[in-house]
């Protein structure tokens, strides 16, 4: 799992403004909140970031824990005055210890699982999640459905992705993508421009790497770590998986 706190601080700075534009709150936020209500908690979010998904769940009074490896992301979350029923933990999702069998739901929203680049990291994370789930507890996460035509392109030139307002500044995000089909890894270079009153005041670049998955690859990982696939969806409205955009996994702890 590639990790650079300098990059994380740059990403955290404009994360909420950008994803308020990119991510429809009636999609993933509503989906994971529904699962939290169905299970009743306690709930653990892996790679919770700035709390975009977790904070509304916690504000409903459901006992929650947010885990992230980035101090910068957690600092942003803490600045939002989280309720006392939300515990924050700085740790990697591959190795944490919060109490065996503690949670009824563990989830990783918005591609969090795709930052696990190696099979060892994926298995370690799933096994750790399994240890922390109560009998019959649920695991849920979403990844993008890999498009063979798109990943066949070795390099996608820089293009503007989003413009978002943040205070008196406009944030413009650009991305360049490199696809390594042999490794199933997408490397993304983000460039963030900040504009104030029509003048560019900053320009900084960050990079992330993301692993893409195929359906039965994920099913195999789940079986190896003590899960039974409950559902696989193609959208946050729980439509059947169709290999078009989203691949959303819900699995139940077995044994």
N, C-alpha and C positions, 0 to 999 in steps of 0.2 A: 504494500500500500504506500505509494509515493506520497510524501507529506512535506510541505514547506510552509512554516508558519508565517514567513514574510508574504507569500502569496495569499495565505488564508486571511491575513489582516487586510490586504487590498480587496479581496473578494467580499469580506464581511462589511466593509465600509459602505458599499452600495447594494448589498444583497437584497434587502427588503424593498428598496425602491424599484429595482429591476424586476423582481419576481412578483411584485404587485401587478405588473404589466404582463409578464410572461405566463403566470400560472393563475388559472381561474379558481377562486376560492370555493366555488361550488363543485369542483372536481376532487382533487386529492384531499383537501382539508375536510370536506364533508364525508368522504369515504372513510378515512381513518377515524374521524369522530364517531361515525356510526358504529364502527367495530368496537371502539372504546365503550360506547353505551351498551352494546350487545353483550360484551364480556363483563362489564361492570368495574373493571380495573382490579388491581393496580396495573398501570400501563408503563411500558418502557419504550422510549424512542431512541433508536441507534442513529448516530449522526444527526442530532436534533438541530444543529445549526443555531439560527437566531430565534427559534421557537415559532416559526411561521405556522406550522401544523400543530405543534404540541401545546402552545400557550392557550388557544381557545378551548382545548380539551380540559386542561387543568382548571381553567376558569369556570368550568361546569361543576367543579368540586370533586372530580374523579382523581384518586391518588395517582400521581405521575412521577416518573423519573426521566430526565433528559440526559443523555450521554453523548459527549463529543470529544474529539481529540484536540480541537482547536480552542485555545483560551480566548482568541479574538471573537469567535462566534459566540461563545458563552458569555463574554463581556457584553455583547449587544443584547443578548437575551436578558441578562441581569438588569440592564438599564430599563427594561420594560415593566418593572415592578411585578415580578411573578408572584402568584399566591403561595401561601405557606405549604400547600399540599403538593408543590412541585419541587422536587429535589434535583439539583444539577451536579453532574459528575464529569470530571475531565479524565477521559481514558479512551484507549483505542477499542473499537468494537470487536477486535480479534481476541481481546484478553481483558476481562473485567470480572469482578466478584461482588455482587450486590445481594447475594442470598439465594441459595438454591430454591427453586419452586415458588418464587415470590410473586411472579407476574401472571396475569390472565391473558395479557396481550403484549407482544413485542413487535414493533414494526420499524421499518426504515423507509422513509418517504423520499420521493423525488430523486431516484437514482442512487441513493446512498450506497446500496449494495454493489453498484458498479465501480466504486472506487477500490474494491478488493480485486487486485489484478491477478493474483496467483490462486491456484486451486487450494494450496495450503491455507491461505488467508480466508478463502471462502468457507472451507471446512471448519476452520477454527472458529469463525464467527457463528456459523450455524450451530456448532456443538455447544458453544458458550450460551447462545440463546436458548437452546434446548434445556440446558441445565437450570436455567433461570425461570423456565415456564412451569406453572402448576400442571398437574395431570390434565390432559385435554385442552391445555391453553393454546392460543392461536399465535402464529407468526405470519406477518404480512409484509410485503415489500413490492415495489414497482421498479421495472427497468424498461428501457425503450425496446420495442420490437425491432430487431436488426433488419434493415432493408438491404438485401443483396446488391441492388443496383447502386445504392449510396455508398456502401462500404467498399465497393469495387473501385471507387475513385481514390487514388493514393493521396492526393492533396486537393483540398477545397480552398481556393483563394479567399483572402480576407473579404468579409462582407459585414455590413451593419446588421445587427440583430435586434436591438431595442434602444429606444430613447425613453428616459424616465425622469420625472421631476423629483428633486431632493432638496428641500429648502429653497434657497435662491439660486440653485444650480441645476443644470440639465446634465444628466449622465448619458453618454452615448457608448454603447458596447459593441465592439466589433469582434469577430472570431475568424481564426484560420484553423482548419482541421486537417490532420494527417491520420490516415487509416493504415494500420499494420494488420493485414488479414491473417498472417501466420500466427501472430500473438493474440488476435482478437482484441486489439487495444486501439482506442481512438485517443489521440493526443490533441488537445484543444488549447490554442493560444488566444486568450482574451486580451483585448486592448480597451481600456476604459479612458475615454476623454471626458473631462469635466468643463462645462461652459458656464460662464456667468456674464449676463448682459451682453451676449453675443461674442464674447471673447473666450478663447480656450485657455483655461488656467492650469490644467494638468493633463498628463498623458502617461499612463503606466500600463505595463503588460504583466500578465500572470499566465501560468500554465497548469492544466490538470490532465490527468490520464483516466480513461474510463474503459472498463472491460465490457464488451457486449456478449450476450448469451443467446443460446438457442433453447427452445422449449424443453426438450428432453434432457439436455445438459443440466438444467435447473432441477428437473424432477429427479435425476440421478443424485445430485448433491443432497437433496432433501431426504431421500430414502437412506442415504449413507449416514445421516446425522440424526435419525430418529423422528422423522416427520412423515406424515401422510398428506398428500395433496388434497386439500378441501375444495379449492376452486382455482381456476385460472381465467382471468378476465381480460378483455380487450379494451376496456374503458372503465372509468370510475363510476359509470352508471351500471356496472356489473353485467355488461353485455358479454357474450361468449368471446373467448380469445379468437382473433381473426388475423393475426400476424401483420396488422396494418400500422399501428402506432405504439400502443401501450401493451406491456405484458405484466399483469398484476397477479401476484401469487398470494394465495391464502392457504396455509398449511396448519395441520393440527399435530401437536406433540403426541407421540405414541408410546406405548410401553408403560 
